Amino acid sequence: MTLIEISDIHTPELFIYKQLRDNAFTEDNSFIADSAKVVNILLEQNIQVKSLLATQEYYDEFKDLIEAKKIAKLYVATKKMMSSIIGHKVHQNVMMHGTRPAQVALEELGNQIIMLDNITSTENVGSIARSAAALGVNSYLLPKQGPHPFGRRALRVSMGHMAMLKTHCYDDIFETLEELKKNGYTIIAAEITENSTPLTQLEIPDKWVLLMGHEGNGIGKEVLKLCTTVVHIEMMPNIKSFNVAVASSILMYKLNIK
């Protein structure tokens, strides 16, 4: 393992670590991940890693994992120097520059899919991914206009488990739902309506898509018309709703743990 000691924090190759914040990407689909827990999970996946920026302690502790990945550039620096490169104080001891994996074709997703409609919170995108991975729902459908699943914060909140999911970012929700139904999926919308089915009474199909709506506005009426069924989680009468990430976890558990 050959480490490159940082002698100049203004080295052009390191600018990427300062440039890519949260949901930003470059033309070559680069992304940045941070923290050992996240980076180590990513290193175990089939993802191209361009470089690591880390402390000597990190390289010493995870030497076998790093060497197995055969990464071209391994930059070593102190935390203080890393903070100077990034432009703010860093608490983690490693950052990774990688390339987003190619998205999976719609027809190649699994039989159980979690799908988002107009979710605006990067944290929710990451939290839902972590729950999906934990509950065995391995396919993730997201709108292209929303937070990207490989955004820095989404990766961090997912604890790197985003990389364990088959992801597909769609353009048009109406066309996508129609295509999914043609492919044999039952579309289950999570929404409270006059005719929605309580979760405890839902008949669970073998091949399903769970659709979660906007954090505040839920799922629009036109989208609901394309769904096979609408389900709600029973709760106390004085409580209107769960956070979307919490609701997703409850629903995925019920749908996939039989």
Long-range contacts (C-beta under 8 A, 24 or more apart in sequence): 1-59, 1-63, 1-66, 1-67, 1-74, 2-74, 3-56, 3-59, 3-74, 3-75, 3-76, 4-73, 4-74, 4-75, 4-76, 5-75, 5-76, 5-77, 6-75, 6-76, 6-77, 6-81, 6-85, 9-81, 9-84, 9-85, 13-51, 13-73, 14-53, 14-75, 14-85, 16-97, 17-53, 17-85, 17-86, 17-95, 17-97, 18-85, 18-86, 18-87, 20-152, 21-152, 22-122, 22-151, 22-152, 22-153, 23-122, 23-147, 23-148, 23-151, 23-152, 23-153, 23-154, 24-151, 24-152, 25-100, 25-148, 25-150, 28-99, 29-99, 29-100, 30-97, 30-98, 30-99, 30-100, 31-97, 31-98, 31-99, 31-100, 31-150, 31-151, 31-152, 31-155, 32-95, 32-96, 32-97, 32-98, 32-152, 33-95, 33-96, 33-98, 33-152, 33-155, 33-156, 33-160, 34-90, 34-92, 34-94, 34-95, 34-96, 34-152, 34-156, 35-92, 35-94, 35-156, 36-62, 36-92, 36-93, 36-94, 37-159, 37-160, 38-155, 38-156, 38-158, 38-159, 38-160, 39-94, 39-95, 39-96, 39-160, 40-65, 40-160, 41-159, 41-160, 41-161, 41-163, 41-164, 42-96, 42-98, 42-155, 42-160, 42-163, 43-69, 43-96, 45-101, 45-163, 45-164, 46-101, 47-98, 47-99, 47-101, 47-163, 48-98, 48-99, 48-101, 49-96, 49-97, 49-98, 50-97, 50-98, 50-99, 51-75, 51-96, 51-97, 52-94, 52-95, 52-96, 52-97, 53-77, 53-82, 53-85, 53-94, 53-95, 53-96, 53-97, 54-93, 54-94, 54-95, 55-79, 55-82, 55-93, 55-94, 57-93, 58-93, 58-94, 100-148, 100-150, 101-163, 101-167, 103-167, 103-168, 103-169, 104-139, 104-166, 104-167, 104-168, 105-168, 106-141, 106-168, 106-170, 106-176, 106-179, 106-180, 106-183, 107-183, 108-166, 109-139, 109-141, 109-166, 109-168, 110-137, 110-138, 110-139, 110-166, 111-206, 111-207, 111-208, 112-136, 112-137, 112-138, 112-139, 112-207, 112-208, 112-210, 112-255, 112-256, 113-137, 113-139, 113-140, 113-141, 113-180, 113-185, 113-208, 113-209, 113-210, 114-139, 114-140, 114-141, 114-209, 114-210, 114-212, 114-248, 114-252, 115-140, 115-141, 115-142, 115-209, 115-210, 115-211, 115-212, 116-141, 116-142, 116-143, 116-146, 116-211, 116-212, 117-143, 117-173, 117-211, 117-212, 117-213, 117-214, 117-219, 117-220, 117-223, 118-143, 118-146, 118-213, 118-214, 118-217, 119-143, 119-146, 119-147, 119-212, 119-213, 119-214, 119-215, 119-244, 120-146, 120-147, 120-214, 120-215, 121-147, 121-215, 121-244, 122-147, 122-151, 122-153, 122-154, 122-157, 123-153, 123-154, 123-157, 123-245, 124-215, 124-243, 124-244, 124-245, 125-149, 125-151, 125-154, 125-157, 125-158, 126-153, 126-154, 126-155, 126-156, 126-157, 126-158, 126-162, 127-157, 127-158, 127-245, 128-212, 128-244, 128-245, 128-248, 128-249, 129-154, 129-158, 129-161, 129-162, 129-165, 130-157, 130-158, 130-159, 130-161, 130-162, 131-245, 131-248, 131-249, 131-252, 132-161, 132-165, 132-248, 132-252, 133-158, 133-161, 133-162, 133-164, 133-165, 134-161, 135-249, 135-252, 135-253, 135-256, 135-257, 136-256, 136-257, 137-210, 137-252, 137-255, 137-256, 138-164, 138-165, 138-166, 139-165, 139-166, 139-167, 139-168, 140-165, 140-166, 140-167, 140-168, 141-167, 141-168, 141-169, 141-170, 141-176, 141-209, 142-167, 142-168, 142-169, 142-170, 143-169, 143-170, 143-173, 144-169, 144-170, 144-171, 173-223, 174-222, 174-223, 174-226, 177-209, 177-211, 177-223, 177-226, 177-227, 178-226, 180-209, 181-226, 181-228, 185-209, 186-228, 186-229, 187-211, 187-226, 187-227, 187-228, 187-229, 188-227, 188-228, 188-229, 188-230, 188-231, 188-251, 188-255, 189-213, 189-219, 189-223, 189-224, 189-227, 189-229, 189-230, 189-231, 190-219, 190-230, 190-231, 190-232, 190-233, 190-247, 190-248, 190-251, 191-218, 191-219, 191-224, 191-230, 191-231, 191-232, 192-218, 192-232, 192-241, 193-224, 193-230, 193-232, 195-230, 196-230, 196-231, 196-232, 197-229, 197-230, 197-231, 197-232, 198-231, 198-232, 198-233, 198-234, 199-231, 199-232, 199-233, 199-234, 199-250, 199-251, 199-254, 200-234, 202-229, 202-231, 202-254, 204-254, 204-255, 204-258, 208-255, 210-248, 210-251, 210-252, 210-255, 212-244, 212-247, 212-248, 212-251, 213-244, 215-243, 215-244
